């Protein structure tokens, strides 16, 4: 049986809207120092996250690669293929594929695997004929309020990914581990349980059509003998019909959550202690994208979300609406401008 549908509503969103500045100084020998400070730019006046709250860092780069620290997308996130979809907003797929995509602090939100990670330490290798490796970890800032007698008091994220980009082909994979975070209580400085996830994806451009797909799996440890696991996948296509006219298609599936109830699974529905089935969902989307110029494009599209009988996912950017088994859809119009 179907669940409760959300009310008919008109909604304004500004997913991914940002403004920032950057600088670089040449140091000689092919090395340079650089910085980036990017902040949310919400023309609705709703999201006032503050200064340098999106990808922001300071680093050194050269023939050795790029080393930097700051608030930055993890390698796991940066290498996830998303053909035919977006990370966030009404056409977003991250809530099905990776538990959400958002800025997170160290020691928190273990169920979110598409992370813009605060207090991160990062390294990107040079590009070797199209192949590149990326690695990141986090500081343990949250442990400064803990005593040495607290077991497992150092939550940390480890993220490793690699990708190959050559001609029409892109292949990428990533692995991420969230140590001592699954049962984290940052306010009380107690940390326990691990989470881990991996993904593998590819894109191929054939003439005017780009085809792509990704598979991802995440696990979380609630206690010594209990855990949760979920798999998800997506297929998509982006077709440049002619000139400025494009069509994007996406089909995203989250399988049933397996295991026992967990404390933090991002936006995913939590399974019961008895391991309830039918906790998956399917998302269909189609968009017409018109490129007015290299800097400005408009979009009109349709998206449809179908929850299984025990699932309660929401459409991207919509919270607190879906009931178990709900089916929701939306028609959306957008304009994007880069400057």
C-alpha positions in Angstrom: 0.0 0.0 0.0 1.2 3.5 -0.7 2.0 6.0 2.0 1.1 9.6 2.6 1.9 12.0 -0.2 3.3 15.4 0.5 1.1 18.4 -0.1 1.1 20.3 -3.4 3.5 23.1 -3.0 5.7 25.6 -4.9 9.3 25.7 -3.6 12.3 27.9 -4.3 15.7 26.2 -4.1 19.3 27.4 -4.7 21.4 24.2 -4.7 25.1 24.7 -5.2 24.8 28.5 -5.5 28.1 30.0 -4.3 30.5 32.9 -4.5 34.1 33.1 -3.7 37.6 34.3 -4.5 41.0 32.7 -4.9 44.6 33.6 -5.2 48.0 32.1 -6.1 51.7 33.1 -5.7 54.4 31.6 -7.8 57.3 30.4 -5.5 59.7 29.3 -8.2 60.8 25.8 -9.2 57.3 25.0 -10.5 55.8 25.4 -7.0 53.1 27.8 -5.9 51.1 28.7 -2.8 47.3 29.1 -3.2 44.1 29.7 -1.4 40.4 29.5 -2.1 37.5 30.9 0.0 34.0 30.0 -1.2 30.7 30.8 0.5 27.1 30.0 0.0 25.3 32.6 -2.2 21.6 32.2 -1.7 19.5 34.8 -3.5 16.4 33.7 -1.6 17.9 35.0 1.6 17.3 31.6 3.3 20.7 30.0 3.7 23.2 32.3 5.5 26.0 29.7 6.2 28.7 32.3 6.6 32.2 33.0 5.2 34.3 30.2 3.6 31.7 27.6 4.4 31.9 25.8 1.0 35.2 24.5 -0.6 37.9 26.6 1.0 41.5 25.8 1.7 45.1 26.9 1.6 47.8 24.8 0.0 51.0 24.2 -1.9 51.2 22.6 -5.4 53.9 21.7 -7.8 55.5 18.7 -9.6 54.8 16.7 -6.4 51.1 17.2 -6.7 48.8 19.3 -4.5 48.8 19.4 -0.7 46.1 21.5 1.1 44.1 21.8 4.3 40.7 23.2 4.8 37.0 22.6 4.3 36.9 20.5 1.1 35.0 17.8 -0.9 36.5 14.4 0.0 38.1 12.3 -2.8 35.1 9.9 -2.4 32.8 12.7 -3.3 34.9 14.3 -6.1 35.1 11.0 -8.0 31.4 10.0 -7.9 29.9 9.8 -11.4 26.5 11.5 -11.6 25.5 11.3 -15.3 22.0 12.6 -15.8 21.5 13.9 -12.3 22.7 16.5 -9.7 24.1 16.2 -6.2 21.4 18.3 -4.4 18.2 20.1 -5.1 15.1 18.7 -6.6 17.1 16.8 -9.2 19.6 15.6 -6.6 20.5 11.9 -6.3 23.0 12.0 -3.3 20.3 11.1 -0.7 19.8 7.8 -2.5 23.4 7.1 -3.5 25.3 8.3 -0.5 23.1 9.3 2.4 23.3 13.1 1.4 25.7 15.6 0.1 26.5 18.4 2.6 29.2 20.1 4.7 30.0 18.0 7.8 32.3 18.3 10.8 34.8 15.8 12.0 33.2 13.1 14.3 29.7 13.7 12.9 27.3 12.5 10.2 28.9 9.1 9.5 25.9 8.2 7.3 26.8 11.0 4.9 29.4 9.8 2.3 29.3 12.7 -0.2 31.0 15.0 2.3 32.4 18.5 2.2 34.7 17.8 5.1 35.7 20.4 7.7 39.2 20.2 9.2 40.4 18.0 6.3 44.0 17.3 5.2 44.3 16.5 1.5 46.7 15.3 -1.2 46.1 15.1 -4.9 48.8 13.3 -7.0 50.0 14.7 -10.3 48.1 13.6 -13.4 49.9 10.6 -14.9 48.6 10.2 -18.5 45.0 10.8 -17.4 45.2 8.8 -14.1 45.2 10.6 -10.7 45.0 9.5 -7.1 43.5 11.5 -4.2 43.7 11.0 -0.5 42.3 12.8 2.6 42.0 12.5 6.3 40.7 14.7 9.1 42.2 16.2 12.3 40.7 15.0 15.6 39.6 18.5 16.7 36.6 17.1 18.5 38.8 15.1 20.8 40.1 18.2 22.5 37.1 18.1 24.9 37.7 14.4 25.7 39.8 12.9 28.5 42.3 10.1 27.9 40.0 7.7 29.8 37.3 7.8 27.1 37.7 4.8 24.9 37.8 5.5 21.1 37.8 9.2 21.6 39.4 10.1 18.2 36.9 10.0 15.4 38.6 10.4 12.0 37.6 10.2 8.3 39.9 8.4 5.7 39.1 8.9 2.1 40.9 7.5 -0.9 40.0 7.6 -4.6 41.4 7.3 -8.1 40.2 8.2 -11.5 41.2 7.9 -15.2 40.1 10.6 -17.7 41.2 10.0 -21.3 39.4 10.9 -24.5 35.7 9.8 -24.3 36.2 7.6 -21.2 36.2 8.3 -17.5 36.5 5.6 -14.9 36.5 6.3 -11.1 36.4 4.6 -7.8 36.6 5.5 -4.2 36.8 4.1 -0.7 36.0 6.0 2.6 36.1 4.9 6.2 34.6 6.8 9.2 36.4 5.7 12.3 34.7 5.9 15.7 31.8 7.9 14.4 28.7 5.6 14.0 27.6 6.1 17.6 29.3 9.5 18.0 27.9 11.9 20.5 30.0 15.0 19.8 28.3 17.1 22.5 29.3 14.5 25.1 32.7 13.7 23.5 32.0 10.0 23.2 32.8 8.1 20.0 32.4 4.5 18.9 31.5 2.3 15.9 32.9 2.6 12.3 31.4 3.2 8.9 32.8 2.4 5.5 31.7 2.8 1.9 33.0 2.4 -1.7 31.8 3.3 -5.2 32.8 2.5 -8.8 31.5 4.4 -11.8 32.2 5.2 -15.4 31.2 7.6 -18.2 31.6 7.2 -21.9 30.9 9.8 -24.6 29.7 8.4 -27.9 29.2 11.2 -30.4 26.7 13.6 -29.0 25.6 11.3 -26.1 27.3 10.8 -22.7 26.4 7.5 -21.0 27.3 6.8 -17.4 26.6 4.6 -14.4 27.7 4.2 -10.8 27.4 1.5 -8.0 27.9 2.3 -4.4 27.7 0.5 -1.0 27.9 1.8 2.6 28.1 0.0 5.9 27.7 1.2 9.5 28.5 -0.5 12.7 26.0 0.2 15.5 27.7 -2.1 18.1 30.2 -5.0 18.2 27.8 -7.5 16.6 25.3 -5.4 14.7 25.6 -3.3 11.5 23.6 -1.9 8.6 24.4 -2.1 4.9 22.8 -0.5 1.8 23.6 -0.6 -1.9 22.5 1.9 -4.6 23.1 2.5 -8.2 22.4 4.9 -11.0 22.3 4.9 -14.8 22.1 8.2 -16.8 22.5 9.8 -20.2 23.1 13.3 -21.4 22.3 14.0 -25.1 23.4 17.1 -26.9 20.6 17.2 -29.5 21.9 20.1 -31.5 23.5 23.5 -30.6 22.2 24.7 -27.2 19.5 21.9 -26.9 20.2 19.0 -24.5 18.2 16.2 -22.8 19.3 14.6 -19.5 17.9 11.3 -18.2 18.5 9.6 -14.9 17.4 6.5 -13.1 18.5 6.0 -9.5 17.8 3.0 -7.2 18.5 2.6 -3.5 18.2 -1.1 -2.4 16.7 -2.3 0.9 18.7 -1.4 4.0 20.0 -4.5 5.6 20.8 -5.2 9.2 19.6 -3.5 12.4 18.7 0.0 13.3 21.6 2.5 13.2 22.1 5.8 14.9 23.1 7.8 11.8 22.4 6.9 8.2 22.2 10.3 6.7 18.9 10.8 4.9 18.3 7.0 4.6 15.3 5.4 6.4 16.4 3.4 9.4 15.6 -0.3 9.5 14.0 -1.8 12.6 15.7 -4.3 15.0 13.9 -7.1 13.1 15.5 -6.0 9.8 12.4 -4.7 8.0 12.4 -5.2 4.2 11.0 -2.8 1.5 13.2 0.1 2.6 14.4 1.0 -0.9 13.3 3.7 -3.4 13.5 4.5 -7.1 14.0 8.0 -8.7 13.2 8.8 -12.3 14.1 12.2 -13.9 14.2 13.9 -17.3 15.4 17.4 -18.0 15.7 19.7 -21.0 18.7 21.9 -20.7 19.2 25.0 -22.9 22.6 26.6 -23.0 21.9 30.3 -23.6 25.7 30.9 -23.5 28.9 29.4 -22.0 27.9 31.0 -18.7 24.2 30.8 -18.6 21.8 27.8 -18.9 18.1 27.2 -18.2 16.4 23.9 -17.3 12.9 22.5 -17.2 12.4 18.9 -16.0 10.3 16.3 -14.2 11.3 14.1 -11.3 9.4 11.2 -9.7 10.3 9.4 -6.5 8.7 6.0 -5.5 9.4 4.7 -2.0 8.9 1.1 -1.1 6.3 0.4 1.6 8.8 0.9 4.5 10.9 3.7 3.0 10.5 7.4 3.6 13.0 9.2 1.3 12.2 12.8 0.4 12.8 14.5 -3.0 16.1 16.3 -2.9 16.1 19.5 -0.8 12.6 18.6 0.7 12.6 17.6 4.3 10.0 16.3 6.8 7.4 15.4 4.2 7.6 11.8 3.0 5.7 9.0 4.8 6.6 5.3 4.5 5.7 4.2 1.0 5.0 7.7 -0.4 5.2 8.6 -4.0 6.2 12.1 -4.9 6.9 14.1 -8.1 7.8 17.6 -9.1 8.1 19.8 -12.2 11.0 22.2 -11.9 12.4 25.2 -13.7 15.8 26.7 -13.1 18.4 29.1 -14.4 22.2 29.0 -13.7 24.7 31.7 -14.3 28.5 31.6 -13.8 30.6 34.7 -13.4 
